[in-house]
Amino acid sequence: MYIIGKDERLEKVLGIVAEILKKGKISCNEYLGEKDLMQEALSFLGIREPSCKEGTETYHLDHLGFFDDISPSRLRVFSSTEELLYKNWPTPLVLLRSLSNHNLRVWAKLEFFNPFSMSVKDRIGWSMITDYLAKYNNRTVLYEATSTNTGMALTALANIKGLKVKLFLPYTIQKASDIILRIMGAEVQRVQKSLTVEFVGDVDELAKREGGIHLNQFENNSNLKVHLRYTAKELDLQVREASLKLRGIIGGVGTSGHLSALSLYFKSKYGDNVKVYGAQPAPGNVIPGIRRVETGMKWLHYVKIDKVQDVTSSEAIEQAIRIARSEGLFVGLSSGAVMATFEKLKKNGALQEGDYVLIFPDHGFKYIEQFATYLEETKRQDG
Ligand code: PLP
């Protein structure tokens, strides 16, 4: 188990974040009263500081640039590969017609449209490096425990910014990852542990000993922040654009960054009308990228998740294959787990009429080895 102590300051700041989202405005009275915590809350949300003079003014979030972060390039011309990431957001939100009917519509947010790791992890790779360099401007070696995606994202961004990367992968991850990461220029080591969190402490020590930097996706608040500032806001705008009656969001949990941010954002703004469901591997099952909540997660403890659903690796693979064969989208195994969670909730009668959003974290190409084993086994069983 990965033990992360309770952070009372973070809890207070996230409480303020929730209040700001709920009210949709900032009163100068409150702002001036707790300026220090407020400023941190505003940076989590990507909001300009209000110019409070009297202390009696109130600012609506739209007047503090709340949605300014989301500024896609209309004609998709980018002046750098880094821009290709953040000026390409929002990632698409697409209706899955094969799963939808008149009463219940199912949408997928496709994180494999991110350019570097073809996954949701480009977001945190970018924000962790950007925030780090803004503070220290120290171009050194980055050390990170990863199940591939964060490693790809960090390596890509490090290449752009002139840093080196040393990555540590658990033995349970597909072999192709080493090749992909080495091609991208990272140094890669395998660790005889099944989950990344089991050796985060070792990576931390090694980085200190060797004079490198451990950004640590599991505890770095730039993780939660980028999902509040971008992933959640994007989805909010997309939901409005498509006039959805949003009933629920389903996602997988690894560091818990993206699902915690989505829960904090949508539940603060829209209350319990929006349910948030998480997918975790059933006991004894490995689904790359996600893990069981009891193995220790930082941000999940400060937000409300309505249910965490167990999914087996076979269920995740079967659902990923189903999406490929019904919708033409070749998604990764954690997307399959999200789909399986949706199916289970539906079967148990937990879903109401309206719109549900499934977050598909990545593409299927990295998991060819797991898909191949599964296809061989089913072929053998079929006879
Ligand atoms: N799915 C995949 C494929 C991932 O790589 C990850 C994170 O590593 C997740 C899901 C979980 O995302 P988060 O770390 O935001 O909980």
Boltz pocket constraint, residues with backbone or C-beta under 6 A from the ligand:
constraints:
  - pocket:
      binder: B
      contacts: [[A, 119], [A, 120], [A, 121], [A, 147], [A, 149], [A, 150], [A, 252], [A, 253], [A, 254], [A, 255], [A, 256], [A, 257], [A, 258], [A, 259], [A, 288], [A, 289], [A, 290], [A, 332], [A, 334], [A, 335], [A, 361], [A, 362]]
      max_distance: 6.0
